[in-house]
Amino acid sequence: MNIEEFRDFCLSMKGVTEELPFGPDTLVYKVMGKMFALTGLDTETFTVNLKCDPDRAIQLREEFHYITPGYHMNKKHWNTVNGDNASTTQLKELTEHSYQLVVSSLPKKVQVELQNL
């Protein structure tokens, strides 16, 4: 998966916006105003930071050499995934996991609003 395909995938999910809150080199995807994915635009290698359940994050890092603690993020809750090494299926699944973690942490009122979009 390349960055353009990743962008299209993220934007296809309900309630997702694309922003550049940290400057022109970091693309951020949010669901209902909360971050679930970040990717740099200034590197040759496509990597993405994704939120992850802490126990699963450790397991993924042990199993896959291209999944590391989140770069410039809380290492307990975020992983950095090298998109050049991860399969499209795996990257989509990890992105959906990140999205769902954020959605489940939203206030119930906002979750209902999201469902009605």
N, C-alpha and C positions, 0 to 999 in steps of 0.2 A: 504494500500500500504506500502511495506517495502522499505528500502533504495536501495536494488538491483533492484526492480521493477521501482523505481523512476529513478535510473541511466539509465536503459534501455530505459525508456520513453524519458528522456532528450536527450540521444544520438541518438534517432530515428528522432529527428528534424533536419532539414536542417541547415548545417553550424555550428553545435554545437561541442565544444571541452570540455574536462574534464581536469581540472588543479588543482594543489595544491599550489597556489601562496602565501598563508599565512601560510604555514607549513604543516606537515603531518596529521593534525587533521581537516582540513577544506577543503572539496571538493567543487570546484567552477565550475559551468557550464557557458560557454560563447557562445554567437552567434557572429561570426565575430569579436572576440576579446573583446566583451562587456559582462559584467556579467548580468545574469538574474536569477540565483539561486545559493544558498550556503547552504551546510549542514555540520554539525559537525560529525566527525567520532569517537569522544571520549565520547559519551553519550549513555546511554541505550535507551532513548526516541528518536525516529526519528522526528526531526524538520527540517524545511527548511525555509530559508529566500527567499521571492519572491518579485520582484518589483510589484508595484500596483499603479493604478491611485489614486491620493490623496483623492478624494471624495469617491471613492469606498472603499479605505482602511479603512476609518472611519466607513463606513456602515458595512463592514465585521466584524470589531472589536466589533461593538455594537451588531451584530446579533449572532456571534459565539464566545463562551468563549475560544475556542482553537486557535483563531487568535488574535495575539497581535502585538503591534508595533515592528518593526524589531530590533532584538537583535544585538547590536553593529553596527547598520546601521542608515541611515537617516530615522527617524520615520515617516516623511511625505510621503515618497515614497516606503517604504519597510514594509512588514508584515512578522512575523514569524508564521508559520502554524505548529501545532502539527500533524504530519502525523499519529499518533496512533488514533486520534479522527476524522480527516477529512476523508470523503469517498474517494475512489479511483477516482470517477468521479469528485468530487469537487477539489481534489488536481491536477488532470490533467488539469481541466479548469483554475485553478489559475496559474498553470505553463505555460500554453499556453498564458494566458493574459500577464504574465511577459515577455515571449519570444517576443510576438507581440509588446509590448511597446518598448522594446529595438530595435527591427527591425525597427520600425517606426521612431526611433530617429537617425538611421544610415544615413550617407550621401547617396544621391540618387545613386551615382556610386557604393557604397558598396551594396546597396539594389539590384541593377541590377546584381551585381556579385553573390550575394546570390541566386537569382532566377535561375541563370544559373549553379549552382552546381548540 
